[in-house]
Amino acid sequence: MSSAVPFIPGDSPPQPGPFSRYLPPLPQGIAKAWLAEHLSPEARHEGWVLDPFGASPSLVLEAAQAGCRVLVTANNPVARFLIEMAANPPAKADFLAALAELSTSSRGEERMEQHIRSLYNTECAVCGATVMAEAFFWERQAPAPYARQYQCTSCNAKGEFPATNQDAARAQQFTTVGLHRARALERVAPPNDPDRIHAEEALSVYLPRSVYALFTLINKMDGLRLPPARRRALEALLLRACDLATTMWQVPTARERPRQLTIPPRFRENNLWLSLESGIDAWASLSSSLPLTIYPEAPPDSGGICLFEGRLRDLCDQIRTDKEISLPIKAVLTALPRPNQAFWTLSALWAGWLWGREAAAPFKGVLRRRRYDWNWHTAGLFSAFSSLAGLLPPDVPILGLIGEAETGFLTAALVGADMAGLNLTGLALRSGTELAQLHWQTARQDRQDRQETISRDEADRLLRQAAANAIEQFLKIFGAPAGYLLMYTAGLEGIVQSGVLRRRALQPPKTAPELPSEESLIQEEVEASPPDQFSYVQNAIRDVISFRGGYLRYGATDSPETGFWWLRSPEGSAPPLPDQVEKFLVTRLVRQGKCRFFELSRALLREFAGLRTPPVELIQVCLESYAAQSPTDPDEWELRPQEIPAARRQDLEMVTRQLVQLAELLEYTTEGKFPLKWLDAHGNTQYWFYPIASAVIGDLILGKSLPSPSPGERSIIVLPGSRANLVAYKLRHDSRLRQLCATREAGSPDAEQRHGWRFVKYRQVRSLLESPLLRREKFDDLLNLDPLTYAAPQMRLF
Ligand SMILES: [Zn+2]
């Protein structure tokens, strides 16, 4: 039933490089690890890996580097170009030669480089010399730039300066109706083309000067007779310049991931000659050399990439009509595409500009669509997955990666795949990274249960029941309040596993309001489409999570998706996940004495799989609490000598003795060991001390409410100082525990007022014994002198 699988972390961060702001942010090393597990060397030799979307060049590259023949279907010409560049970029010498040729070509009386540079001339604010601006800064819809950035070659003044009237006049020389603009539109949609108006809208993210510069350069490239490698190098430089020429570069610079064609309030106009020059190093960061063929030519058995220019559906049609073709596909590995109006629309423009109208034609339809919603995406993914299910033999493993997981995306993917007949075999999601990994397998046989019909009401009831059961089971093993994405995904997984989406749920057709109601009644019922099912599933899970009386909710705001949810009746649930992780990690460290971060992290990911995948930060804080990094090998960690169990037992005995001494100094009597109670002269307990060696506090705090209704915070956990950061981490991430504790982060407004459990470090007990201020009435204040504060570790990502 449960499809929890270990999360595959990868081994290095996502590949930077041109266009990465539009590409899925996937760590590297995932493909390699997954293929090692799912595709034997023989299968790699005999068969192919299919990427039906081609959305991530680095993923394709990695599979090919692992020795696979990777067939990629990609309809977007720019996506195909990026894959070609990733596989086999031109040599740096080709970039340099191509740019040199462009630079020295003539433009009227001038050389091209001189001409383009002069478009960005400005006068130095200090010495008055004419210099070339690196960029101008604009406010959206303003007629002229407000600032410029340059480094003066005469007086060395550099930085940002207010723009002048001359800058305004220069920018306004370029009109929005020029010849170059006409050319830019012509190459995508000629005047009689119904998409013309959409191409014009798309072009509005370009300033006239940028269109002029780009088309002066593109026209010149068309006239140059370059050898193929240099031509490709120049196309790559110009493609990157096309991106840098948009007005979608926010000021101040932010790490944006644009999804809509929207112009930020303040943006940067890049100098396009400098953009060409900087492109050489940007593209040179890619350095592989892999065989790449165009379908149907096959790459060698040793591995490589085969590009199919078109959609998966087109490939399936070709295979169906041509019986000669045999494609033994052994695995499917893909980054699921995320609707990106910005990248798709710009790709249609750029493809037309660089490669002509015919090249852009099959992809041009994206210009028409301004908004993409997840319902629409569900239909698209359903169609693609249906093609896959029809193309592939049974039991082919499929890994779908989502780089920026959110509920709509996950729902579209899981609903689309399930309705298409793919079996979900695993799911893992790591909080803090938003990376989701979805595992499917093609079905053994056609599922019969789709024939079974149920009513819409019954289907909705089953959806809610499946989501509610799955969420409850998840929270019980998670042991702590969970955020919305985890709650939702648990419910979604439960719905898919229940099989309810595979049953034919009929619903009345959507009636036009003008129809009399009797007529709408006699219309035939229809089966829910994938976009309909998307909405039913989404509503069911939302209802379950937001049902009043269903869950406890912490940290809620007006938004229905903020805060953390926890069970009203938590009986039988596991200890909080961070406590479980700590115990596992310590057991292993104590047994082995030392460990490699990489191995430890993998062992933890195997033990805590699926939606329980521990965040990297937790693993690191936990490790830092008990172990020290080797000075010579940063990947090796060794249990600190004071953390050896025998040493910690001695510490516990010592601190217990010190607590007894302290009680005597304050004229309390003591009783018991855990808790160690302090009693006053009347025999009433005033303090309860719980000396521990770990940071495993969940069971202690949750299992025992405060033992007395006294006004102070009289329940005190005594722990080693090295555990303080780990406890602080746990309290930060568990609002339920935090509510039961008096400890607040220093400076927080309610730090003084909270009643509840307190934490005292061993060393504090020792210093209290020596404190000249020690008196009963001062004791509480003295205890509060050394509060827990959280210091985030310097993160390593894998
Ligand atoms: Zn100057």
Residues whose N, C-alpha, C, O or C-beta is under 5 A from the ligand:
A	BS01	ZN	C124 V126 C127 G128 A129 C152 S154 C155 N156 A157
